[in-house]
Amino acid sequence: MSWTIDHPRRIGDQIIAAVTKQWIVVETAGPAIIGTAQKQPLVILHLQNGVVTATDVAGHVYDADEIERRYPGAILRLQSLMGEYG
């Protein structure tokens, strides 16, 4: 599965960012090209008081170890994006 992290946002004393999967389908129909794109949230990362957790759309909460198992490098990427957008 391919995933990415959206730009983080500061809300009060926490920073949040969505981990999403995105896909694009492009087809040809005669001389035309038809494309569609979709984006689906997987989890919302929360950084508060130096602790990173995530919540999925079903409400399950993940700790940092579980986030790294499911989305390797996600926490490091969040920290990198915080410098760019936070």
URVENCOR-V388126 format. One record per pair of residues at least 6 apart in sequence whose C-alpha atoms are under 6 Angstrom apart, sorted by the first residue. I is the first residue (numbers start at 1). J is the second residue. If there is no record, write none. Layout:
# URVENCOR-V388126
I J
I J
This chain:
# URVENCOR-V388126
3 20
3 21
4 19
4 20
5 18
5 19
6 17
6 18
8 16
8 17
9 15
9 16
14 47
14 48
15 46
15 47
16 45
16 46
17 44
17 45
18 43
18 44
19 42
19 43
20 40
20 41
20 42
21 39
21 40
22 38
22 39
23 37
23 38
24 36
24 37
25 35
25 36
26 34
26 35
27 33
27 34
28 34
42 56
43 54
43 55
43 56
44 54
44 55
45 53
45 54
46 52
46 53
46 54
52 64
53 62
53 63
53 64
54 61
54 62
55 61
